Amino acid sequence: MTVLYAVVGLVAVFAIAAVVIGREARRLDAVPPRPVFDMDEAVAWVAEHLPFEVSAVLSHADVRSIIDWNLEYFRSKGVSGNGSTPHLDSQVVVGGAETVDWVMAKAEQTGAGYTAAQIHAVLDAQMTYLEVIGAIGPEASPGE
């Protein structure tokens, strides 16, 4: 009789576990995975997608420096974090000349001789990479 209770108990535990695991698997399957920014992957992807005239001049270390400065700019605007920062109540728009100017100033502080065209090319490729991995949304249209 004790063996019967043990078997019934094991079957009940297995059934409950199967239901809970199945429910969680369906819930997680319905939620898209959160994008993860991997610096090494980003540098390689961006360097591969640069125009020839830029990639012929910039090394992977140069691309990494420009991306680092751009990420620092993002942090200063409150648009990047490690997932523990609170969500912003309004849209934050970054890009364009302001970003290039900010990165240019950082480059000049370190003595790096990057041109605005080189920085712009790296930042364009980086933004495309962020779109590809799903880290940023589409551009906001005026009035949104």
N, C-alpha and C positions, 0 to 999 in steps of 0.2 A: 504494500500500500504506500509506503514511503517513497518507493521508486516511482510510482505513478504520480504522486504530488510533485516530485522533483522534475519529472518529464513535463508535466503540465506547466509548472513554473518556468522552466526553460523555454517552452513554446511561447508562453505569454510574454516573457522578456524579449525574445526574438521578434515577435510580432510588433510589440511597441517600438523597439529599436528600428525595425524596418519602416514603420509608418513615419517616425520622426525623421529618419535619414532621407526618406523619399520626399517628404514635404520640404525639407531644407534644400535638397538638390534641385527641386523645381523652382523654389524661390530664388536661389542663386543663379540658376540658368536664365531666369527672366531679367536679371539685372546685368547690364553690360559691364565688362571689367573696367576698373578704373585705369586710366592711362598712367604709365610709369615712365618717367624721364630718366633715361640712362645716358650719362654724359659721354661715355666711350662710343656708344651706338650713335648718339646724336652727332658727335664730331665726325665719325666715319661717314654717316649719311650726308651731312651737310657738305663735307669736302668732296664727296662723290658727285654732288648735284650743283657744284659751282660752275660758272662759265669758265671755259678753258683759260682765258686771259687772267682770271683771278686765281684759279687753282694752280696755274704755272708759277705763281709768285708766293702764295701763302702755303705754309706747312700746316700739318695737323695741329701743331702747338699754337700756331697763329690763330687757327680757326677756334681752338679751345679757349684761347684768351678772349677772343671777341664774344664767343657764346657766354663765357663767365661774366663778362662785363654786362652783357645784355640781361642775363639772369639777375645780376645785382640791380640793374635798372628796374626789372619787373618787381623785385622785392621792395624797392623803394616806393613803388606805386601801389603795393599791396595786392599784386595779382599772382604771386607765386608763393608756395609754401609747401610744407610737408604733410598736409592733410589735417593738421591740428589747429590751423588758424580758422577763425570764424568766417563764414561766408559774407561777402559784401552785399549791402542792400541795393546798390546801384551798379550799373555797368561801368567797367573801367576799360577805356580804349587806349591801347598803346600801339606805337608804330610811327612810321613816317620820319620826317626830318628831326623831330625832337629826340627820338631814340638814337638815330645816327649821330646827332650832335653830342649826346650824352656819352655814347661809346667812344666817339672821337676824342672827347676831353679826357676820358680815362686812358686811352691809348697815348695821348700826348704827355700825360703825367708820368707814364712809364718809359717814355722815349721811343715807343713803337712808331714806326713810320708808315702806318696804314693810310690809304687814301679813303675818301668818303665813298667812292665807287666800290672799293674792296669791302668795306664794312657793310655797305648797303647790300651787296651780293650775299654776304654771309648771313645777314639778318633775314633777307628774303628766303634763303634756303632753310634757315632755322624755323621761320614761321610756317613754311610748307611742311617741314618735319613735324612740328607740333600739331598741325592739322591732320597729318597722316596718322599719327598715333592717337588722335582724339583728345588731345590736351586742351585745345581751344575750339571755340565755336566759330561760326561764320561771322563775317564782318557785319556790324550793325548798320542798318540802313538809317538815313537821316530821319529824325523824329521818333525813333524808338527809345 
